[in-house]
Amino acid sequence: MTKIKETVDPRLKPCFAQLSKPAQRALISHEIFSEAALAATTRSEIEKMHGIGPSAFPILDRALTDAGLMFKS
C-alpha cells in the first residue's frame, strides 16, 4: 500500500508547515498566508479560529519573532 504524503498548501509560507492541518486550514480560510498577514491580526482573533489550538501558538510566535513581527495589539 502506498502512503500518500500530505503536503502544505503552497500558498502558506514554510514557517507554517509544522502546524496541524486544521490550523493550516484555519489560516487559509482567513487568508493568512504569511507572517505579515498573521501580524495584521490580534492573538485573540487567532485564538477564536476553529482549528487553532494551544499547540499552534509556539509555532506562530516563532514565525512572527523570526520575521521581526508581533501580533497586532
TIBATOR-28020 format. One record per residue (C-alpha): x, y, z; residue in three letters. Coordinates in nm, 4 decimals. Example, Ala and Ser with C-alpha at 12.3 -4.5 7.8 and 13.67 -1.06 7.14 Angstrom:
     east    north       up code
   1.2300  -0.4500   0.7800  ala
   1.3670  -0.1060   0.7140  ser
END
This chain:
     east    north       up code
   0.0000   0.0000   0.0000  met
   0.1386   0.3399  -0.0994  thr
   0.1274   0.6083   0.1641  lys
   0.0094   0.9442   0.0348  ile
   0.2256   1.2253   0.1648  lys
   0.0319   1.5232   0.2911  glu
   0.1729   1.8494   0.1691  thr
   0.1488   2.2032   0.2952  val
  -0.0765   2.4277   0.0897  asp
   0.1568   2.6124  -0.1496  pro
   0.0004   2.9460  -0.0561  arg
   0.1285   2.9121   0.3020  leu
   0.4770   3.0235   0.3924  lys
   0.7089   2.7388   0.5005  pro
   0.7104   2.8689   0.8586  cys
   0.3546   2.7334   0.8937  phe
   0.4467   2.3789   0.7845  ala
   0.4685   2.2486   1.1422  gln
   0.1101   2.3478   1.2190  leu
  -0.1583   2.0817   1.2262  ser
  -0.3697   2.0509   0.9132  lys
  -0.6756   2.2015   1.0895  pro
  -0.4654   2.5002   1.1977  ala
  -0.3311   2.5409   0.8438  gln
  -0.6863   2.5294   0.7053  arg
  -0.7964   2.7902   0.9618  ala
  -0.5256   3.0308   0.8462  leu
  -0.6063   2.9663   0.4815  ile
  -0.9788   3.0247   0.5371  ser
  -0.8922   3.3645   0.6849  his
  -0.6455   3.4382   0.4014  glu
  -0.3434   3.4365   0.6322  ile
  -0.0625   3.3018   0.4166  phe
   0.2380   3.4935   0.5522  ser
   0.3912   3.6299   0.8679  glu
   0.2856   3.9820   0.7663  ala
  -0.0777   3.8748   0.7328  ala
  -0.0545   3.6988   1.0697  leu
   0.0879   4.0158   1.2272  ala
  -0.2148   4.2087   1.0991  ala
  -0.4387   4.0083   1.3350  thr
  -0.4644   4.0018   1.7110  thr
  -0.3766   3.6953   1.9136  arg
  -0.7367   3.6920   2.0347  ser
  -0.8659   3.6752   1.6760  glu
  -0.6399   3.3772   1.6070  ile
  -0.7485   3.2030   1.9293  glu
  -1.1122   3.2223   1.8159  lys
  -1.0463   3.0482   1.4829  met
  -1.1831   2.6975   1.4533  his
  -0.8851   2.4650   1.4130  gly
  -0.6344   2.6725   1.6081  ile
  -0.5389   2.5150   1.9381  gly
  -0.2843   2.5930   2.2083  pro
  -0.0116   2.3929   2.0329  ser
  -0.0250   2.6323   1.7365  ala
   0.0915   2.9349   1.9320  phe
   0.4568   2.8418   1.9869  pro
   0.4851   2.7880   1.6097  ile
   0.3038   3.1117   1.5262  leu
   0.5004   3.3096   1.7867  asp
   0.8297   3.1748   1.6483  arg
   0.7263   3.2613   1.2907  ala
   0.6483   3.6182   1.3933  leu
   0.9649   3.6556   1.6018  thr
   1.1845   3.5214   1.3219  asp
   1.0266   3.7763   1.0872  ala
   1.0733   4.0602   1.3386  gly
   0.6972   4.0970   1.3803  leu
   0.4341   4.0543   1.6512  met
   0.0593   4.0151   1.6784  phe
  -0.1439   4.3340   1.6380  lys
  -0.2357   4.4916   1.9735  ser
END
